[in-house]
Amino acid sequence: MKYFIAVYQKLKNTYLSQSSMENDLPMICPSLRVYENEELELLKPQSLFNDDQKKALSIIKKQNMAYELNSVPISSQFWDLNPNNSLFDIYRDILDKNNLKNLEENLDKVIAIQSTILFDAKKSDTKEFKAYKKYRTTHEQAVDKITAHLELFDSLDTDEEKSNWNDQLVNLNTMKELAFSDWKIKGNKDIIEQELARINKASDADLYLAMAQSAKNTFEAAEKTDVISNASIHDINFIPYDFMENESGWNSMRIEKSELDSLYTEAKNTNENIPSEILSIDYDESVIQAVELDYSFVHLKRSWFNKNFMMSDLFEWNEPKKISDGQTISNDFKLPAFPKTMILIKNLKIVLDPSITNDAVNNPNQLIYFGPLIMKQQLFVNKNNNQKFLKAITNVRTIKSDQLNNLTRKTVNVENAKISATEFTAKPIAEPAAETIKVNPNLAFNNKVNMNILNSVRNLRPVTTVTTPQPITPVQPIKPVIPIRNTGIFVPIKYPIPIPSTGANVQFRIFDKINNDPIYKCSISIKGTNNSRIYEIETNEIGMINQIIPIGEYSIELRIDDYAVINQNFSVVNDNPLNLEYRLQREEVKFKSFFLIGMICERMPKIPMN
C-alpha cells in the first residue's frame, strides 16, 4: 500500500506546485474507483451529444455517476464516495432554507424609494448633484497635477532645481486641500456619497438575489417537470473537456524505487489528508522497481452551483447545523468543502524485479494488488529495455463480478477476516423504484476508512435511483479496525477454493474479421460460470496468448479500441490443449478506463461570514 500512497503524494505535490489555491484540499481516495470513458461521457451537458440514443442513455444513468462525483467530504483525511452526502442535495436544501422571500420584499422597498437627492422630477441632475460633480472634478485635477509634478523629480540635477520643485509641491498640496474642502462643503460630498452607497447596496442585493434565485429556479423546475429536465442538474463540464477523447491534459510520469520510498516517508511524516489506518498498511513491495503512469487533473464545473451568494452580507442562515466554520471538515457541518478536481491516472505499469518469473505472476491461487488496484496475472515485457511489468485490470465488469469479489474476500488476513463485513455497512435505503439498483453498502463513512473492505472487495461503486433521491437513514457507526499486514503484492488466497487436479492449456487467437490481421493488446476477460475462477490477459503481437485454465464452464469477453465487444462462452472439458479463435468486427468504440486516486476539494470559508 505504501507505494500507492507514494504515487498519490507525488501527484499531490505536482498539483500544489502548479495551481494551488489557499482553500484547496488534496485528499486521497483509499478505495477502488475506476471510471470508463463511456460513463464519464454521460455527465457531459446534453448539448454536446449528437446521438439521440446516447442522450436517452444519459438521462437514465447519469444521475448515478453524478451522485458519485458530487460526494461532499465528511473527513479531512480522505475523499470517498458517499451518496448520502451529495452536493446538489445539500445545495438545494441551503437554497430552500435561505430567506429569499423576505429579501425580495425588502429589495422591492429599497428600489421603490426614488432618489430625490440625485435627480429632480424631470430625471435631471439636481443642483446638489451638479455641484458634487463639478467640485469632484476640480479635486481630481489637483491630484493629477501633483502626480505629474512628482514624476519630474528624477530629471532634476542641481540643489536649486530640487528646492524650487519642493516649493511647487507644497503649493500644489495646498491647492489640493482647498479643492477637497470645496468638494466637501460646496459639493455636498457626504450627502451625495451616502445616497450613492444606498443605491449601490440595493444593486448588490439585486445581484445576490439573482444568483440565489437562478439556482433555486433550476431545482424547482426539475422537480415540477420530469427526469429529462432534472438531468440538467447532473451535467458536469470537464476541464479539459476532451481528456476522454485524446491526450489533451495528460502527462506521463515514472517514479523510481528510491523516490517511492522517499515520497512514502514524506506522506507518513506529514500525515496530511491520509488516514492513519491507511498509513499503517505495510506489506512487502520489494519486488517493485518503479511505477509508470499517465495522470490528469480534471476540473469539475457545475452550471447550477455558485458559492458566492452564501458569502454575501445579505445571506442569512439560522438553521441549527452550521454550513461551515472555514476550518473543520466533518459531518458536523452542512457544506464544509466540495469536490472540484479529480486526480485521474491511466496506463498504470508496475515495473518488477527482473528475477520475477511468469509462473510467479500467473498463479491462480493469489491476487496481485497495488493499493486498492488489482493487477492482471500476466507478466508483460518491454521489448525496448526488457523490463518486466504488470498492468491493472481496467474492465469494470470484471471488477464488479462476483468471482472477483469472492477471490478478494479470500485474500483478507485471517485475523482481519474475523471482523464481519456487516459491521461496516450502512442501513438499507428505502426500497428503490423499478429498474433501479440498491446502493452498495460498502462505503467509507463516519470519518473512518473501511479497511476490511479496502483490502478485499475494494469498495465497488454504488449506484442510486434515477428518481428524486429519498431521505436516507443515518449510517451505522464503524467499529474499530484491526491493522492489516499482508505478505506482499502477491497476496495468497487465505481460504483457497478447491484446486482442480487438471486443466488445459488454452490458446486464444484473435484476428481482424476483415483482413485477418492479428490484433495486438486485445483485452480478454474470462470468468468461470460454475466456479470462482477469473483471468484477465492480453494478446501479444501475433494476436495470441496461452493460459492454463481448469476444467469448467466460462464466459469470455474480448475488448479493444475500434472493435465491437465479443461476449461468448466456452468449456474446458478435459486437460487436452484447446485452441480458441475469435474474429473481431471493426466498430467506432473506445474502451478507456481511468482510476480516481484522489480528489481536490475546496474548503468553504466561514458561513455566514459575519
N, C-alpha and C positions, 0 to 999 in steps of 0.2 A: 504493500500500500504506500510505502514511503516514496517510491519513485513517481507514483501517480500524484502525490502531494507535491513533489518537486516540480513536475510539469505544470501544475496549477500555479505554483509560486512563480515560476518563470513567466507565465502568461500574465499573471497579476502584475509583476514588476514591469513587464513590457507595456501593459496598458497605462499604468500610473506614470510611466516616463513619457507617454505620448500626449495624452489629453485628459489628465485627471482634473476634476473639479473638486472644490472644497468638500462637498457633501457626497462624493462618490464612495460607495461601499462595495468593494470586490468581495464576493462570497463564493466559497467552494460549493459545488453540487456533489454531495457524497454518494449519490445513488445513480444507477444507470439510467440515463436519459438519452435516447437515440431517436433522432427525427429523420424521416425520409424526405427527399425532395418533394414528393407528391403531397405530403402532409403540410409542409410549410407553405406550399403554393396556395393551399386552401385559405390561408389567412390574408392573402393579398386582397386589396379592395376589388369589389365586383367590376369596376370599370376596366381593370386590367385583364379580365377574362374575355376571350373571343369565342370560346366554346360554350354553348348553352348547356350542354350536358355537364361540363365541369362546374358551371355556375350552380346547377341544381345540386351537385355533389357537395359543393362548398357550403351551401345553405344547411345541409343535413349534418355535416361533420365538423364544420369549422368551430362551432361552439366548444366542442371537446378540447380542441387544441388551444383555443383562446383562453379557456379556464386554466390550462397548464401554465402558459407563458405570462399570465396576469396574476400568478400567485404572489401575494404580498408576504414578505418575510416576517416571521414572528420570533426570530433569533438573530443576534448579531454575529453568530458564529458560522452560519451556513444558510444557503438557499436551497429549498427543495419544493417539489410540487405539493400544493395544498389547496385543493378546490374549495375547501371550507372558508378560505380567506382570499377571495378574488377581488381584484382592484375595482372592476366595474360594479360589483355588488356594494362594496364599501363606498365608492364614489357616489353612486346613486342614492345611497342612504344619507350621505352628507348633504346632497342637494335637497332631498326631501325634508330634512330636519333643519335646514338653514332657513331663516325667516325672510324669504324673498318677498312675500306679500306685503309685510309692513314696510320693507324698503321701497317697494313700488309706490305705496301710498305717500310716504314721506318725500320721495323724489318728485312726485307729481306736485306736491305742495310747494317745494322749493322752486321748481321750474315755473310754477304758476305766478310767483311773485316777480313781476317785471321790474327791471332796474330803472327807476326814475332818476337815479343819480347820474347814470351814463347817457341816457337817451331821453329826449323830450317826446311829446305826443306825436310828433311827425317822424319819429325814429331817427332824428338827427342828434349829433353830439350836443350835450348840454354845455353851457358856458364854463362850468367847472371842469368838465372832461376836456374841453378845448384848451383851457389853461394848463391842465395837467400835461397834455401832450407837448405844449409849447415850452414849458419850463423843464420838462424832462429832456427834450432835445437840446436845450441850452446847456444843461448839465453834462450830457453825453459829449457835446462838442468840447467842453472844457477838459474832460477826461482825455479825449483824443489828442488835444494839444499837448498835454503832459506826456502822453505816451510817445508822441513824435519827438518831443524835446529830449526825453531820456535816451532815445536812440542816437542822438548827436554826440554823446559823451565820449565814445570810443574814438572819434575823429579829432578830439582836442589834443593839442600838443603842449602849449605853454600854460603856466600857472594863471596868467591873466585871463586867458580864454576860459579856463575852468572856473575862475572866480565869477566872471560875468555870467557863465552858464548857470552857476548856482543861484545868483541873484534873480535870474529869469525864472528859475524853477520855483523859488519862494513866491514870486509874483503870480505864477500860473496856479499854484496851490491855493493862494488866496482867492483868485477868481473862481476856482472850482468850489470852494467852500461857500462863496456868495451865491453861486448858481444853485447849489444844493439847498441853501436857505430859501431862495426864491421859489424853488420847486416845492419845498415843504409847506411854505406859507401861502404864497400866491397861487401855486399849482395844485392845492388841495391834495397833496401826496397821500397822506394817511387815509383820508376818506375814500379816495378813488381806489387805492390798493386793497382796502378792506372789502370793498364791493367786488373787485376782481377776484379776490380769494373766495368769496361766497359763490360766485359763478363757476369758478374752477372746481370747487368742491362738488357742485351739482354735476359737472361734467365727469368727474371721477366716479361719482355714484352711478351715472348713466353707463359708463364703460363697465363698471363692476357688474351692474345688473345685466348688461348684455352678455357678458362672459358666463355668468351663472345660469341665466335663463336659457341660453342657447343649449348648454349641455343638458339641462333639465328637460327641455322640449324634445331632445333626441330620445331620451329614455321613455318619456311619456308617449311619444308617437309609436315607439316599438311595442310598448305594452298594449296600446289600444288597437293596433293593427294585427300583424301576424308575424310568423317566423321569418318571412322574407325581408320585411323591414327591420326586424330585430337583428338580422345578420350583419347589418352595417356597424353595430357597436362592437362586433367581434373582429372587424378589419384591423390589420396591423400593417403599417408601412415599414418595410425593412430598409435600412440604410447600411451598406449598399444594397439597393433593391434587386440587383441582378446576381447576387452571390450564389444563387442556386443554379443559374444558367451557365456561368463562366467563372473564370478565376479572379474576377474583379474583387478586390478586398481581401484576397487570401495571400498569406505569406508562409514560406517554408521555414522550418526550424529543426535543428539537430542538436541534441543535448548529450554530451559525453558523460560517462560514468562519474568522473571526478566532479563535474558541475552538478550532476544529480544529487550526489551526496552533500555538496555544499548548500544547494537550494533546500534540501530537506532539513538540514541543520538550521538554516535561516528561518524556515517556517516553524520549526519546533521551538526555537528560542523566542521568536516574536509572539507566536501563538495568537495572531490576529485573524479573526474570522475563520478559524479552523477548530472544530471541537476537539477537546482532549481525547474523547473516545476514538476519534479517527487517528490522531497522532499516536495513540497507544498501540495501534495495529502494526505490528512489526514482524515481518517474516523474511525469509532468505530470498534476496533478489540478486545474489552474487552472479547469477548466470546472465544478467542484463548488462550489456556493454554500452548501449546508447539507446536513445529514443528519437525517432524521426516523426514529424507530423506537419500538417498544414493547419494554420489557425486563422480565425477571423473574429473581429469584434463587430457584431451586427446590432445596430441600434434599433430599438422598438419605438415607433412613433404612433400615437393613437389620436385620431382626429377629435374624439369626444372628450379627451382628458385635458384639463387646464388647472394646474395647481395654483396659479396666480391669484384667482379670486379668493382663495382661502387665506391669502396673506394680506388682503386689503383691510384697512382700518374699519371698513364698513361691515366686515364679516363678523357674525355672532354665532357662538356655539355654546349652548347651555346644557348639553347632554352630560350625564354622569361620566361616561367614558370619554376621556380626552382624545383629541385627534393625534397629537404628538407633543413631545417636550423638547424636540430638537436634538436629543441625545440617545435616549433609550430605544432599542429595537426589541419589542416584546409584544405579546398578545394583550398586554395591559392597555395598549393604545390602539386606536382605530386605524390610523394610517401612518405608522412611524417611518415607512420607506416604501418605495415601489420599484419594481424591476424595470430597467431601461436598456440594458445592453447584454446580449448573450455572448459568452465566450465559447465559441464553437471550434472543434477540431475535426479533421478528417484525414484519411490516408495514413492512419497510425501504423507505424512499424516499430517493433521491439527487436532491436539488434541483440543477438545472443552470443554467448561464448562460442568460439569456433569448435570446441570439443563436443558440443551438443550434437546428438545424432537424430536421425529421423525417427528411429524407434523410441527414443526418449520422449519425443513430442507426440507421436501418433500412438498414444496409449489409451485404449477405450475406458480404462478404469481411473482416469484422472481428468480434471479440467484445468485449464490454464487461465490465470487471472492477471490482469493489470489494473489494480484498484478494483472498481466495480465492473470494468470491461472484461468480457470473456473472449479469449483468443481462439482462433482456428487451430485445430490439432493437425497442422500441416506445416512442415518446415520449408520455408522459401529461401532461395539463394540468389543474391545479387550477383549477376554474371560479370559485372564491371569490376567488383572488388572481392568477390567470393564471400561476402559477409552473409551470415545466416540470420534470418529474422522471422518474426511472427506477424500475422495480421489479425485485426479484430473482427469478430463476427458483426456484420452490419445489417443482416437480414432481420427486420423487425419481427417477421412471422416466426423465425427461429427463436428469437429472444423471448417471444411470448408463448412459445409452445410448452405444452405440459411436460414433454420429455426433458427439456432444459430445466424447467422448474424442479422436476423430480431429481435430476442429477445435481443441481446446485444445492438443494437441501441436503443431499447426502454428503456434501463436502464440508458441512458445518462441523466444527470441533466437537468432540464427544461431550466435553464439559459444557460448551455453549449450547449444545443441542437439547440439554435438559430444560432450557427456557422455552416454554410453549409460545409458538408464534401468535396464539390468540391474545397473549398479554400485550401485544403491540398493535392491536387493531382498533380502528375507530368503530363506534356504534354504527349499525347499518342505517343507511339513508332510507327515507320513506320510499315505498315501492315505486319504481320509475314507470313512466308511461310505456306503452307498447313500442317495440322495435328499438329499445334502448338497452344499455348495458349498465350494470351496477358499478359503483365506484370501487376500484381495488382498494382494500383497506390497508395495504402495506405502505404506510406513509411515515415520514419523519416529522412528527408533530410535537407540540408542547416543549419546544426548545431542546429536545433531546433527539439523538440520532438512533434510529432502529438498527443497531449493529447486527442483530441476528439476521434480519432480512438483508442488510447490506452485504453480508458475507455469503448469503445464499441466493435467494431469488433476485437480489439486487434491484428491488423496488420497480417492478414493471409499471408503466404509466397507466393511470386510471382514465376512464372516460366518463363523461357526465351526460345527462339527458339533454336533448335538443329543445325541450320545453323550458319555460321560465323556471329557474332553479327554485327548489323548495327549501324551506328552513331546515338546517342541518343540526342535529343534536350534538351536544358537546362531545369532545373526544375523550376517551378513557385515558387516564394518566399512564405514562410509561414506567414500568418497573426498572430498577437498576439493572445494568448490563454487565455481564462478565467479560473482561477484556479478551480479545481473540488472539490466539497465537497459531499461525499456520506454518507448515513446513517449508513453503516456498511458493513460487508462482505456479509450479506444477503441483496442484493440490489433489491428493488422492481422495477417492470416494470412500468415506469412512464406513458406510454401510453398503458394500457393493451389491449390485444386482447380480442375479445368477449369471455366471460367465459360461456361455455356450462352449462346449468342448470342440466344436468345429465351426469353420467359417470359410467363405470363399474369397478368392482374390478377384474382385470385380474391376474390370477395366471399362472406364467411361470414355467414350469418344464423341466429341461434339463438333459438328460441321455447320457451315452455312448452307441453307436449303437450296439456294440458287446456284452458287458457283462451287460448292463443295469445299471451300477453303476451311481449314481448321480454325476454330475460334479460341483465341488465347485469353486467359483470365476469366473464363466463364465461371460464375459462382454456382456451386452445386450444393444444395441443402437436402440432406437425407434424414428422414425421421422414421423411426420404427412405428408401425401401426399396431403391433402386438407386443412391444417391449419399450423400454426407455432409451433405446439407442438413438444417438443423434450424431451426424457428421456434417462438418462444414469444410468444403475443399474447393480448389480451383484447378482448372486445366492448365497444362503447360503450353509451350509454343506450338506444339503439333496437335493441340486440341485434345490431349489425353491426360488421364490421371488414374492411378490404381489405388484401391482401398480394400483392406481386409474387412469384410462385413459378415457378421454371424448369420446363421440361418434364421429366417424370419420374413415378415411382410413389411414393405417400406413404401413410403411416398417420396417422390423426388421433385424438386423444383429447380429449374435452370434459369438463371438471370444474368443478363449482361446488357450494357447500354446499347441502344439501337436495335434491339431484338425483342420480340414478344416473349413473354414468360411461358415456359412449358411446365405443366403440372401433370405428372403421371405416377403410376405405381409400378413396382417390380417385386419379385420374390426371389429369395435365396433359399433353394430347397435342399442343397447339399453343399459339400465343400469343394466341388469341382469349379475350376475357373469359369468366370462368366463375363461375356463381352456385351456391353450395352451401348447402342449408338443412337444419338439424337441429332436431328437437324432443325435448326432454328430459323424462323421466318423473320426477315428484316421488318422492323417497325419503329416509328419515332417514339422511343421510350427512354427515360433516364432513370437510373437507379442509384442516385447519390444518397449517402447517409451521413449525418453529422451528429457527433457526440457533444452534448452540453456538459462541459467540465466545470463551468462556473457562471455566475450571473453578477453583473454590475448593477447594484441598486442605488437609488438616490435617496439619501436621508432627508426627510421632510423637516423644515425648520419648526420652531415652536409655534403652534397654532392653538388659540388665537395669538397674534403677535403682541398684543398689548398686555 
